[in-house]
Amino acid sequence: MTGRLAGKVAIVTGAASGIGAASVDLFRSEGATVIGADLQGADVACDAGDEAQVRDLVERTVAGHGGLDIMFANAGISGGIDGLFDQDAADWAEILRVNLIGPFLAIKYGAPAMKARGGGSIVATASVAGLRSGAGGPAYSASKAGVINLVKVAATQLAGSNIRVNAICPGLIETGMTDFIYARARERGQESQIGRLNPLKRGGEPAEIAAAALFLASAEASYVNGQAIVVDGGLSASHPFNHQSYGRTST
Ligand SMILES: NC(=O)c1ccc[n+]([C@@H]2O[C@H](COP(=O)([O-])OP(=O)(O)OC[C@H]3O[C@@H](n4cnc5c(N)ncnc54)[C@H](O)[C@@H]3O)[C@@H](O)[C@H]2O)c1
C-alpha cells in the first residue's frame, strides 16, 4: 500500500460523523489501517471520555493490528449554547469529560503503545472557541482551551519519545454539531451569511479539517510538536473591526 500513511495504524474517535468520518476516509485513502471509534455507528463502540473503554480500545487495536502509530482524539460535544449563568456543574462535568478528559485519555493510553513503535503522532480536535469567547458555549470554550494547553503539556512530558502531540482549532465547519446553524440559515434563506465573519466568507468542510489532521499525523509534520493549528478561514486573525472606518478591505 502506498500513501502518506502507508503501513500506519490509526485510531480516530468521533468517527461516525463530520470531521471524524472525513478523517477516517482520508487516512484510509492514504494507506492507514484505521479503527474508527464512536458511541455508535463506527467500527468500534467506545465512549471517548471513559477511561476503561479508551484503555480497552487501545489494547484491542494493538492486539489486532500489531501496534498504534496515530491517535486522532476528535470526539466532542457542544453542550448547547446556554450562557454562563444557565449552565450547572453537571453540564460542565459532562462537556469537560468528553472534550478534555477524552483527549487526556487518548494521550495517556495511546502514547505508551506508540513508544513501543519508536514514536507516533497524537492529534486532538480543539476549536477556535478555545482561543477566545464567541464561538461556543462557556463550558465548551473552556474545554477546548484546555485541549490547547493539554497538547503543549503532553508534548513536553513526552520529550525524547518521538511522539508528537498537536491540536487543530477548526472554525465553523458543517457537521452534525453545527447542523442546526446551517438548517436555520437555510430556512431563512440566509445561507450566504454563513461564515461571513471570516476573510474567506464561507463555512468550512469536514474534509478541510481532515486534511490538517492528515498533515499532523504524517511524517510531513515531523518537526511540528506541541502546537495548536488554526483552520478557520482566517476568522481568528483579526479583532472585530468596523470595515467602514478602516478603508478598503477587498479588491
Ligand atoms: N463543526 C464545527 O464547526 C467544529 C468547530 C470546532 C471544533 N469542532 C470539534 O470537532 C470535533 C468533531 O465534531 P464534528 O464537528 O465533526 O461534530 P459531529 O457531531 O458531526 O461529530 C462528533 C462525533 O463525536 C461523537 N461523540 C460524541 N461524544 C462521544 C463520546 N463520548 N465518545 C465517542 N464519540 C463521541 C458523536 O457521536 C459524533 O459522531 C469535536 O471535538 C468538535 O468539538 C467542530
The ligand as a Tripos MOL2 file, in Angstrom:
@<TRIPOS>MOLECULE
LIG
   44    48     1     0     0
SMALL
NO_CHARGES

@<TRIPOS>ATOM
      1 N1        -18.2150   21.6140   13.4570 N.am      1 LIG1
      2 C1        -17.5480   22.6740   13.8800 C.2       1 LIG1
      3 O1        -17.8350   23.8150   13.4830 O.2       1 LIG1
      4 C2        -16.4250   22.4950   14.8620 C.ar      1 LIG1
      5 C3        -15.6260   23.6020   15.1390 C.ar      1 LIG1
      6 C4        -14.5780   23.4690   16.0330 C.ar      1 LIG1
      7 C5        -14.3350   22.2480   16.6230 C.ar      1 LIG1
      8 N2        -15.1280   21.1750   16.3500 N.ar      1 LIG1
      9 C6        -14.8100   19.9060   17.0110 C.3       1 LIG1
     10 O2        -14.6740   18.9070   16.0300 O.3       1 LIG1
     11 C7        -14.8310   17.6320   16.6500 C.3       1 LIG1
     12 C8        -15.7090   16.7760   15.7790 C.3       1 LIG1
     13 O3        -17.0170   17.3120   15.7720 O.3       1 LIG1
     14 P1        -17.8800   17.4700   14.4520 P.3       1 LIG1
     15 O4        -17.9670   18.8960   14.1670 O.co2     1 LIG1
     16 O5        -17.3990   16.5430   13.4130 O.co2     1 LIG1
     17 O6        -19.3310   17.0620   15.0190 O.3       1 LIG1
     18 P2        -20.2120   15.7770   14.8170 P.3       1 LIG1
     19 O7        -21.2960   15.9150   15.8360 O.co2     1 LIG1
     20 O8        -20.5780   15.6210   13.3850 O.co2     1 LIG1
     21 O9        -19.2490   14.5660   15.2220 O.3       1 LIG1
     22 C9        -18.8690   14.3410   16.5530 C.3       1 LIG1
     23 C10       -18.8720   12.8370   16.7990 C.3       1 LIG1
     24 O10       -18.3850   12.6000   18.1290 O.3       1 LIG1
     25 C11       -19.1520   11.5600   18.6750 C.3       1 LIG1
     26 N3        -19.1080   11.5830   20.1360 N.ar      1 LIG1
     27 C12       -19.7160   12.4540   20.9830 C.ar      1 LIG1
     28 N4        -19.4630   12.0950   22.2410 N.ar      1 LIG1
     29 C13       -18.6780   10.9910   22.1890 C.ar      1 LIG1
     30 C14       -18.0900   10.1630   23.1680 C.ar      1 LIG1
     31 N5        -18.2660   10.3870   24.4780 N.pl3     1 LIG1
     32 N6        -17.3420    9.1230   22.7650 N.ar      1 LIG1
     33 C15       -17.1770    8.8540   21.4440 C.ar      1 LIG1
     34 N7        -17.7030    9.6020   20.4750 N.ar      1 LIG1
     35 C16       -18.4520   10.6490   20.8550 C.ar      1 LIG1
     36 C17       -20.5540   11.8070   18.1510 C.3       1 LIG1
     37 O11       -21.3520   10.6190   18.2580 O.3       1 LIG1
     38 C18       -20.2690   12.2200   16.7150 C.3       1 LIG1
     39 O12       -20.2800   11.1250   15.8360 O.3       1 LIG1
     40 C19       -15.4040   17.9110   18.0290 C.3       1 LIG1
     41 O13       -14.3830   17.7860   19.0020 O.3       1 LIG1
     42 C20       -15.8590   19.3400   17.9350 C.3       1 LIG1
     43 O14       -15.8830   19.9800   19.1890 O.3       1 LIG1
     44 C21       -16.1690   21.2740   15.4750 C.ar      1 LIG1
@<TRIPOS>BOND
     1     1     2 1
     2     2     3 2
     3     2     4 1
     4     4     5 ar
     5     4    44 ar
     6     5     6 ar
     7     6     7 ar
     8     7     8 ar
     9     8     9 1
    10     8    44 ar
    11     9    10 1
    12     9    42 1
    13    10    11 1
    14    11    12 1
    15    11    40 1
    16    12    13 1
    17    13    14 1
    18    14    15 2
    19    14    16 1
    20    14    17 1
    21    17    18 1
    22    18    19 2
    23    18    20 1
    24    18    21 1
    25    21    22 1
    26    22    23 1
    27    23    24 1
    28    23    38 1
    29    24    25 1
    30    25    26 1
    31    25    36 1
    32    26    27 ar
    33    26    35 ar
    34    27    28 ar
    35    28    29 ar
    36    29    30 ar
    37    29    35 ar
    38    30    31 1
    39    30    32 ar
    40    32    33 ar
    41    33    34 ar
    42    34    35 ar
    43    36    37 1
    44    36    38 1
    45    38    39 1
    46    40    41 1
    47    40    42 1
    48    42    43 1
@<TRIPOS>SUBSTRUCTURE
     1 LIG1         1 GROUP 0 **** ****
